[in-house]
Every structure is written in C-alpha cells, then in structure tokens.
Amino acid sequence: MLLRMERNTLIFWSLVAVLVSAALYFGLNAEQRRKSVQAGSGKIDSGDLVRLMKVIDGDSVQVARDGQEPVTVRLIGIKSFDAKIEKDVVTPFGQAARDALQRFMSDRPVRVMLNATPKDKHGRYLATLFADEQDIALQLVRQGLVLVYTVYPFPAMQLYLQEQEIARSGRKGFWANSEASERALAMIREWRGQSQ
C-alpha cells in the first residue's frame, strides 16, 4: 500500500514537472514570436514612402516600402485607448482610432518622418506619418480619438496640445463621453508627473 502511494506521488510530480516545462517552453516561444512580429524585419528611413500592411491599434501600424519586409511603427505623440478590453467605456474609442488609421492610410502612399530616437525598446520605429501631406496622428487628436502622449516631448507637441484642447472644448470623440473624459484627464495628470 505504501509503495503504491509513493509510486502515485512520483507519477503525479513527474506530470506536474512535464506540464510546467511545456508551459515555460511554449510561453517563451510565443513571446519570442510576438516580439519578432511586432518589430518586423524590414527597414525604413525618414522620407520613405510606405504602404499600410496592418493596423495594430490606434497608435501603431505595420508598414512596408515596396518590395521590402514590413516594420512596426509607433506614431509619436499620441496614445490611444485599448480597443480589445471588453465592456470598458473607452474601448469603442480605441476601436474608432484604429478604424480611422485604416481609413487615413489605406490605398495611399504614406511618408515617414522618423523621430530623433528612431526605435523604442521594443524595436518599433518611432515616427510621424503623413498621408496627403496631413499629419495622421494630429488628425486623430483633432477628432478626439487619441490623447497627446506627453511623457516623451516631440517637436510638434505644442500644436498637438492646442488641437487636443480644441477637441476637448468642442466635445469631439471621447471628450463627449464624461467617463472617457475623466479617464483621459487622469491619464494626462499621470503623464505630467512622469515627464517632470
């Protein structure tokens, strides 16, 4: 009886060890794949014309030069709400920002202007994107679909902040929703503390 219990205990702990090892292996492998997809393997330079490959969220896209591998670009100066959180009051605004990016960038060449620091710690390019000579991120700010992200100063930050205030006073986009506005203002206060 005692020998049988010890054998069952050994089998149990062996199975636990196998399952934990498999979870670690697959978890690390999935994270590596996510990072490689996020960063992309192509290359872009300031002034390049690119085409939209995929909208990742309201402030990140995947683009490519003709005949080149795609890269991920994080639009500088903005932050969108998460479009994937279910039953959150701001989710529709994250989805609207993502949809607007799709509209602004689809079927047209987009010019890239890289940030002074061209990549972030995740390997994404940091850039301002222009479609038809219009700053795409600034258009999103004007529509009240994204916030001006002030933690890292950027050249057009004052213009973005002015346009954000106009959108806020005009109750455009999420500024028309009191809960979303409160959340946005809380984020702005938090970022102000981080940038000082």
VEXVO-650294 format. One record per residue: residue number from 1; x, y negated, z negated of N, C-alpha, C in turn. Coordinates in steps of 0.05 Angstrom, whole numbers, plus 32768, in hexadecimal, padded with zeros to 4 digits. Atoms other than C-alpha are relative to their C-alpha. Example, Ala and Ser with C-alpha at 12.3 -4.5 7.8 and 13.67 -1.06 7.14 Angstrom:
// VEXVO-650294
(1,(8012,8018,8000),(80F6,805A,7F64),(8012,7FE8,8000)) (2,(7FF0,8018,8001),(8111,8015,7F71),(7FF1,7FEA,7FF2)) 
END
This chain:
// VEXVO-650294
(1,(8010,8018,8000),(8000,8000,8000),(8011,7FE7,8000)) (2,(7FEE,8017,8002),(8038,7FCF,7FED),(8010,7FFD,801A)) (3,(7FF1,8000,7FE7),(8060,7FE2,802B),(7FEF,7FF5,8017)) (4,(8013,8009,7FEB),(8022,7FD5,8057),(7FFC,7FE2,7FFD)) (5,(8004,801D,8005),(8018,7F90,8037),(8018,7FF0,8009)) (6,(7FE8,800D,7FF7),(8060,7F7D,8043),(8003,7FFF,801E)) (7,(8000,7FFF,7FE3),(805B,7F93,808B),(7FED,7FEC,800C)) (8,(8014,8014,7FF7),(801C,7F69,8095),(800A,7FE4,7FFC)) (9,(7FF4,801B,8005),(803E,7F2D,8075),(8015,7FFA,8014)) (10,(7FEB,8005,7FED),(807A,7F35,80A2),(7FF4,7FFA,801C)) (11,(800D,8005,7FE6),(804D,7F39,80E0),(7FF3,7FE5,8000)) (12,(800C,801A,8001),(8026,7EFC,80C9),(8014,7FEA,8003)) (13,(7FEC,8016,7FFF),(8064,7ED1,80BE),(800F,8000,801B)) (14,(7FF4,7FFE,7FE5),(8082,7EEA,8100),(7FEF,7FF2,8014)) (15,(8012,800E,7FEE),(8044,7ED3,8125),(8000,7FE2,7FFB)) (16,(7FFE,801C,8006),(8046,7E90,8102),(8019,7FF4,800C)) (17,(7FE6,800A,7FF5),(808F,7E87,8116),(7FFE,7FFE,801F)) (18,(8002,8000,7FE3),(807F,7E99,815F),(7FEE,7FE9,8009)) (19,(8012,8015,7FF9),(8044,7E69,8161),(800C,7FE4,7FFC)) (20,(7FF3,801A,8005),(806B,7E2F,8142),(8016,7FFB,8015)) (21,(7FEB,8003,7FEC),(80A5,7E3B,8172),(7FF3,7FF9,801B)) (22,(800D,8006,7FE7),(8076,7E3C,81AE),(7FF4,7FE4,8000)) (23,(800B,801B,8001),(8053,7DFC,8197),(8016,7FEB,8003)) (24,(7FEA,8012,7FFE),(8096,7DD9,818F),(800B,7FFF,801D)) (25,(7FF5,7FFF,7FE5),(80AF,7DF1,81D3),(7FED,7FF1,8014)) (26,(8013,800C,7FED),(8070,7DDD,81F9),(7FFC,7FE2,7FFA)) (27,(8003,801C,8008),(8069,7D9B,81D2),(8017,7FF0,800A)) (28,(7FE8,800F,7FF7),(80B0,7D85,81E2),(8001,7FFF,801F)) (29,(8001,7FFF,7FE3),(80A9,7D9B,822B),(7FEB,7FED,800B)) (30,(8015,8013,7FF7),(8068,7D74,8232),(8009,7FE3,7FFD)) (31,(7FF6,801B,8005),(8088,7D36,8214),(8015,7FF8,8014)) (32,(7FEC,8006,7FEB),(80C3,7D3A,8244),(7FF3,7FFB,801B)) (33,(800E,8005,7FE7),(8094,7D40,827F),(7FF1,7FE6,8000)) (34,(800E,8019,8003),(806A,7D06,8266),(8013,7FE8,8004)) (35,(7FEC,8016,7FFE),(80A8,7CDA,8260),(800A,7FFD,801D)) (36,(7FF5,8002,7FE5),(80C2,7CEC,82A5),(7FEB,7FF6,8013)) (37,(8015,800B,7FEF),(807E,7CDE,82C5),(7FFC,7FE3,7FFA)) (38,(8004,801C,8008),(8077,7C9D,829E),(8015,7FEE,800C)) (39,(7FEA,8011,7FF6),(80BB,7C82,82B3),(8001,8001,801E)) (40,(7FFE,7FFD,7FE3),(80B8,7C9C,82FA),(801D,8003,8008)) (41,(7FE4,7FFB,7FF8),(80F6,7CAC,8322),(800A,7FED,8015)) (42,(7FF8,8012,7FEC),(80F7,7C75,8355),(800E,7FE7,7FF5)) (43,(7FF3,8018,8007),(8116,7C30,8354),(7FF3,7FE8,800E)) (44,(800A,8019,7FF4),(80FD,7BE9,8360),(8012,7FE9,7FF7)) (45,(7FF0,8018,8005),(811E,7BA5,8362),(7FED,7FE8,8002)) (46,(800F,8018,7FFE),(8104,7B5E,835A),(7FFD,7FF9,801E)) (47,(8006,8007,7FE5),(80E3,7B47,839A),(7FF6,8016,8011)) (48,(800A,7FE9,7FF1),(80D1,7B8D,83B1),(7FE2,7FFF,8004)) (49,(801C,7FFC,7FFB),(808E,7B9A,83D1),(7FFA,801D,7FFA)) (50,(8008,7FE5,8007),(806C,7BD7,83B3),(7FE3,8004,8004)) (51,(801C,7FF8,7FFE),(802B,7BFC,83B8),(7FF8,800E,7FE7)) (52,(800A,7FF3,8018),(7FFF,7C14,8380),(7FFD,801E,8005)) (53,(8003,7FE3,7FFF),(8003,7C5E,8374),(7FEA,8009,7FEC)) (54,(8013,7FF8,8015),(7FDB,7C63,8333),(7FFF,7FEA,7FEB)) (55,(8003,8011,8017),(7FBF,7C37,82FC),(8000,8011,7FE8)) (56,(7FFE,7FF0,8019),(7FD4,7C53,82B9),(7FED,7FF5,7FEB)) (57,(8013,800C,8012),(7FAF,7C22,828D),(7FFE,7FE2,8008)) (58,(8005,801C,7FF9),(7F9D,7BD8,828B),(8019,7FEE,8001)) (59,(7FE7,8010,7FFE),(7FE6,7BC1,8287),(8017,8010,800B)) (60,(7FEB,7FF0,7FF5),(800E,7BF9,82A8),(7FF6,800E,801A)) (61,(8007,7FF3,7FE7),(800F,7C14,82EF),(8018,8010,800A)) (62,(7FEA,7FF2,7FF2),(8037,7C43,831A),(8000,7FF6,801D)) (63,(7FFE,800B,7FE5),(8050,7C25,835B),(8018,800D,800E)) (64,(7FE9,7FF5,7FF0),(8080,7C38,8393),(8005,7FEE,8018)) (65,(7FF9,800C,7FE7),(80A6,7C18,83CB),(7FFB,8014,8016)) (66,(8005,7FED,7FEA),(8098,7C36,840F),(8016,8015,8002)) (67,(7FED,7FEB,7FFD),(80BA,7C79,8414),(8010,8006,7FE7)) (68,(7FF1,7FFC,8019),(80D3,7C77,83CC),(7FEF,800E,7FEB)) (69,(800E,7FF4,8017),(80C2,7C9C,838C),(7FF2,7FEB,7FF0)) (70,(800E,8013,8011),(8090,7C7A,835E),(800E,7FF9,7FE6)) (71,(7FF6,8009,801A),(80A2,7C52,8320),(7FE9,7FF5,7FF0)) (72,(8014,800B,8011),(807A,7C3C,82E4),(8008,7FE3,7FF9)) (73,(7FFC,801C,8006),(8072,7BF1,82D9),(7FEE,7FF8,7FEA)) (74,(800F,800C,8016),(805C,7BD1,8298),(7FFF,7FE2,8007)) (75,(8003,801C,7FF9),(803F,7B8C,82A9),(8008,7FF0,7FE7)) (76,(7FF8,800F,8017),(8062,7B5A,827C),(7FEC,7FEA,7FF9)) (77,(8010,8016,800A),(803C,7B29,8252),(7FE3,8007,7FFA)) (78,(801C,7FF9,8006),(7FFB,7B50,824A),(7FFF,801A,7FF0)) (79,(8006,7FE7,800E),(7FDD,7B87,821F),(7FE2,8005,8003)) (80,(801D,7FF9,7FFD),(7F9C,7BAA,822F),(7FF7,8012,7FE9)) (81,(800B,7FED,8013),(7F6E,7BCF,8201),(8001,801C,800C)) (82,(7FFF,7FE5,7FF7),(7F71,7C1A,8204),(7FE6,8008,800D)) (83,(8018,7FF8,7FF1),(7F41,7C36,8238),(7FF7,801C,7FFA)) (84,(8006,7FE3,8004),(7F40,7C7D,821D),(7FF4,8007,7FE5)) (85,(800B,7FFA,801A),(7F27,7C76,81D6),(7FE1,8000,8002)) (86,(801D,7FFE,7FFD),(7EDF,7C8F,81D3),(7FF2,7FF0,7FE9)) (87,(8012,800E,8013),(7EA9,7C66,81B0),(800E,7FE9,7FF2)) (88,(7FF3,8018,800B),(7ED6,7C29,81A4),(7FF5,7FE8,800F)) (89,(800C,8017,7FF4),(7EB9,7BE5,81B2),(8012,7FF3,8016)) (90,(7FEE,800D,7FED),(7EF7,7BCF,81D9),(8007,8012,8018)) (91,(7FFA,7FED,7FEA),(7EFC,7C0E,8206),(7FF6,7FF6,801B)) (92,(8009,8009,7FE6),(7ED0,7BF1,823D),(8012,7FE9,800C)) (93,(7FEF,8015,7FF6),(7EFF,7BB5,8241),(801B,800B,800A)) (94,(7FE8,7FF3,7FF6),(7F3C,7BE2,8248),(7FFA,800D,801B)) (95,(8008,7FF4,7FE6),(7F17,7C06,8280),(7FFD,7FEB,8015)) (96,(8004,8016,7FED),(7F04,7BC4,82A0),(801B,7FF5,800A)) (97,(7FE5,8009,7FF9),(7F4E,7BAE,829F),(800C,8013,8014)) (98,(7FF5,7FEB,7FEE),(7F62,7BF0,82BF),(7FF3,7FFE,801B)) (99,(800F,8002,7FE7),(7F2C,7BE9,82F4),(8008,7FE7,8010)) (100,(7FF8,8019,7FF3),(7F40,7BA1,8303),(801C,8003,800C)) (101,(7FE5,7FFB,7FF4),(7F89,7BB6,830D),(7FFD,8010,8019)) (102,(8004,7FEF,7FE8),(7F71,7BEA,833E),(7FF6,7FEE,8017)) (103,(800B,8012,7FEB),(7F49,7BB5,8364),(8015,7FEC,800A)) (104,(7FEC,8014,7FF8),(7F81,7B81,8364),(8016,800C,8011)) (105,(7FE8,7FF5,7FF4),(7FB7,7BB1,837C),(7FFB,8014,8017)) (106,(8005,7FEB,7FEB),(7F94,7BE4,83AA),(8002,7FF4,801C)) (107,(8000,8006,7FE3),(7FA2,7BE2,83F4),(800E,7FE5,8007)) (108,(7FF2,8018,7FF9),(7FD1,7BA7,83F2),(801D,8001,7FF4)) (109,(7FE4,8000,800B),(801C,7B9B,83E8),(8000,7FEE,7FE7)) (110,(7FFD,800E,8019),(8030,7B84,83A3),(801D,7FF9,7FFD)) (111,(7FE4,8009,8004),(806F,7B5B,8395),(8007,8003,7FE3)) (112,(7FF6,7FFB,801B),(8099,7B6D,8358),(8014,7FEA,7FF9)) (113,(7FEC,8012,800C),(80BD,7B3A,832D),(8008,800C,7FE5)) (114,(7FF8,7FF2,8018),(80E5,7B60,82F9),(8006,7FEC,7FE9)) (115,(7FFA,8010,8018),(80ED,7B45,82B2),(801E,7FFE,7FFD)) (116,(7FE4,8003,8006),(8131,7B2E,8299),(800C,801A,7FF6)) (117,(7FF9,7FE5,8009),(8134,7B71,8275),(7FEF,8012,8012)) (118,(8010,7FF3,7FEB),(811E,7B9D,82B0),(7FF1,801A,7FF6)) (119,(800D,7FE8,8009),(810B,7BDC,8288),(7FFC,8000,7FE1)) (120,(8004,7FFE,801D),(80EE,7BEC,8244),(800C,801B,7FF6)) (121,(7FF4,7FE8,800C),(8103,7C24,8214),(7FF4,801A,800B)) (122,(800C,7FE8,7FF5),(80D4,7C54,8237),(8007,8004,801E)) (123,(7FF7,7FFD,7FE5),(80F5,7C4A,827B),(7FED,7FF3,8014)) (124,(8013,800E,7FEE),(80BB,7C21,8297),(800D,7FE5,8009)) (125,(7FF8,801A,7FF7),(80CB,7BE5,82C2),(7FEE,7FEB,7FF4)) (126,(800F,8016,800B),(80B5,7BA3,82A3),(7FFF,7FEA,8016)) (127,(8002,8012,7FE9),(809A,7B74,82D9),(7FE6,7FF0,8000)) (128,(8017,800E,7FF8),(806A,7B40,82F0),(7FFA,8009,801D)) (129,(8007,7FF7,7FE5),(8043,7B58,832D),(7FEE,7FEB,800D)) (130,(800F,8013,7FF1),(8026,7B2C,8363),(7FF2,800D,8018)) (131,(800F,7FF7,7FE9),(7FEF,7B3D,8395),(7FF5,7FE7,800D)) (132,(8009,8018,7FF2),(7FDF,7B08,83CA),(800A,7FE7,7FF1)) (133,(7FF4,8017,800F),(800E,7AD9,83A3),(7FF3,7FFA,7FE6)) (134,(800D,8004,801A),(7FE2,7AE0,8365),(800C,8012,7FEB)) (135,(7FF6,7FF1,8017),(7FFF,7AF6,8322),(7FE9,8012,7FF6)) (136,(8015,7FED,8007),(7FD7,7B35,8314),(7FF9,7FFF,7FE2)) (137,(8004,8001,801D),(7FE0,7B33,82C8),(7FF1,7FE7,7FF8)) (138,(800D,8019,8006),(7FCB,7AEA,82C6),(7FE2,8001,8008)) (139,(801C,7FFD,7FF8),(7F8B,7AFC,82EC),(7FF0,8010,7FEB)) (140,(800D,7FF0,8014),(7F7B,7B30,82B7),(7FFB,7FEF,7FE6)) (141,(8003,8012,8018),(7F86,7AFC,827F),(7FE9,7FED,8005)) (142,(8016,8013,7FF9),(7F58,7ACA,82A3),(7FE5,800D,7FFE)) (143,(801A,7FF2,8001),(7F21,7AFE,82A6),(7FF9,800A,7FE4)) (144,(8005,7FF6,801B),(7F27,7B0E,825C),(8001,801E,7FFE)) (145,(7FFE,7FE3,8001),(7F3B,7B56,8269),(8018,800A,7FF1)) (146,(7FE8,7FF9,800F),(7F7F,7B56,8247),(8008,7FE9,7FEE)) (147,(7FF5,8014,8012),(7FA3,7B31,8210),(801C,7FF8,8009)) (148,(7FE4,8008,7FFB),(7FE3,7B08,8217),(8010,800C,7FEA)) (149,(7FEF,7FF2,8013),(8019,7B32,81F6),(8018,7FEF,7FFA)) (150,(7FEC,8015,8006),(8045,7B00,81D2),(8018,800A,7FF0)) (151,(7FEA,7FF6,8010),(8075,7B2E,81AC),(801B,7FFB,800E)) (152,(7FE8,8005,7FF0),(80A8,7B28,81E4),(7FFB,7FE9,8013)) (153,(8005,8018,7FEF),(80AA,7AE2,8202),(8007,8005,801D)) (154,(7FFB,7FFE,7FE3),(80A8,7ADD,824E),(7FFC,7FE5,800D)) (155,(8000,801B,7FF4),(80AF,7AA2,827E),(7FE5,7FF3,8003)) (156,(801A,800C,7FFB),(8065,7A97,828D),(7FEE,8001,7FE7)) (157,(8011,7FFB,8017),(804D,7AA2,8245),(7FEE,7FE9,7FF9)) (158,(8011,8017,8007),(8033,7A5B,823A),(7FE8,7FFE,8013)) (159,(8016,8000,7FED),(800A,7A5E,827A),(7FEC,8017,7FF9)) (160,(8011,7FEA,8007),(7FEE,7AA3,8266),(7FEF,7FF9,7FE7)) (161,(800E,8007,8018),(7FDC,7A88,8221),(7FEA,7FEB,8005)) (162,(8014,8014,7FF9),(7FB8,7A4C,823F),(7FE8,800D,800E)) (163,(8016,7FF2,7FF2),(7F90,7A7A,826D),(7FF0,8012,7FED)) (164,(800E,7FEF,8014),(7F80,7AA8,8233),(7FED,7FEF,7FF0)) (165,(8012,8012,800F),(7F64,7A6D,820C),(7FE8,7FF7,8010)) (166,(8016,8007,7FEE),(7F3A,7A58,8248),(7FEC,8017,8001)) (167,(8011,7FE8,7FFF),(7F1F,7AA0,824D),(7FF1,8003,7FE6)) (168,(800D,7FFD,801B),(7F11,7AA1,8202),(7FEA,7FEB,7FFD)) (169,(8015,8015,8004),(7EEC,7A5E,8201),(7FE9,8004,8014)) (170,(8015,7FFB,7FEC),(7EC6,7A73,8240),(7FF2,801B,7FFB)) (171,(800C,7FE6,8008),(7EB4,7AB6,821E),(8000,8014,8018)) (172,(7FFD,7FED,7FEA),(7ECE,7ADF,8259),(800A,801B,7FF6)) (173,(7FF7,7FE5,8007),(7ED8,7B2A,8256),(7FFB,8007,7FE3)) (174,(8004,7FF7,801C),(7EE3,7B45,8210),(7FFC,7FE9,7FED)) (175,(8004,8017,8011),(7EE1,7AFE,81F4),(7FE2,7FFB,7FFC)) (176,(801D,8003,8003),(7E95,7B01,81FD),(7FF5,8014,7FEB)) (177,(8009,7FEC,8013),(7E91,7B3C,81CD),(800D,7FF9,7FE5)) (178,(7FF5,8009,801A),(7E99,7B27,8183),(8012,8014,7FF3)) (179,(7FEF,7FEB,800C),(7EB6,7B6A,816C),(801B,8001,800F)) (180,(7FE8,7FFF,7FF0),(7EE8,7B6C,81A5),(8011,7FE7,7FFB)) (181,(7FF2,8019,8005),(7EFA,7B23,8199),(800F,8001,7FE5)) (182,(7FF3,7FFD,801A),(7F08,7B31,8150),(8018,8012,8001)) (183,(7FE9,7FEE,7FFD),(7F34,7B6B,8162),(8017,7FF3,800F)) (184,(7FEB,800E,7FF1),(7F59,7B41,8195),(800E,7FEB,7FEF)) (185,(7FF4,8014,8012),(7F64,7B09,8163),(8012,800C,7FEB)) (186,(7FEF,7FF2,8013),(7F7F,7B3A,8130),(801A,8009,800D)) (187,(7FE8,7FF8,7FF2),(7FB0,7B55,8163),(8012,7FE8,8005)) (188,(7FF0,8018,7FFB),(7FC6,7B0F,8175),(800F,7FF7,7FE7)) (189,(7FF3,8007,801A),(7FD4,7AFF,812B),(8016,8013,7FFA)) (190,(7FEB,7FEC,8006),(7FFB,7B40,8124),(8018,7FFB,8012)) (191,(7FEA,8005,7FED),(8025,7B31,8162),(800F,7FE6,7FF8)) (192,(7FF4,8019,8008),(8032,7AEA,8149),(8014,8006,7FEA)) (193,(7FEE,7FF9,8016),(8050,7B08,810A),(8018,8010,8009)) (194,(7FEA,7FEF,7FF6),(807B,7B39,8132),(8014,7FEF,8010)) (195,(7FEE,8010,7FEE),(8098,7B03,8160),(800F,7FEA,7FF1)) (196,(7FF2,8016,800F),(80AE,7AD3,8129),(8018,800B,7FF1)) 
END
